[in-house]
Amino acid sequence: MDADIAIHDAYVLTVDDRNRLYERGTVLMGDGRITEVRASRDDDADIDATRVIDGEGTLVMPGLVNAHTHLELTPLMYSPGRAVIDDDLRHTSWPHWFSRREVR
């Protein structure tokens, strides 16, 4: 099978109607589309693809579009007051996100 991109031996969480999880899965893509999602086979590292990615230890979620955004904050990203905003966040929200207690 010819593919543009093949990701093999990854944790693959599908977003199909059954939300299947492959602990060792392969995702094949061609012509800008996902062409196959399945359990990995022993010879997937040698699959005929333009780019073959060893997905061991990674999570692949084919078809998921992360649409989370905060559009109302976009104008602030390049504003002169950004330094003040960044400083406020650094002392309020960000330290809690990255504290050693919470990250395991």
Order of alpha helices (4+ residues) and beta strands (2+ residues): beta-beta-beta-beta-beta-alpha-alpha
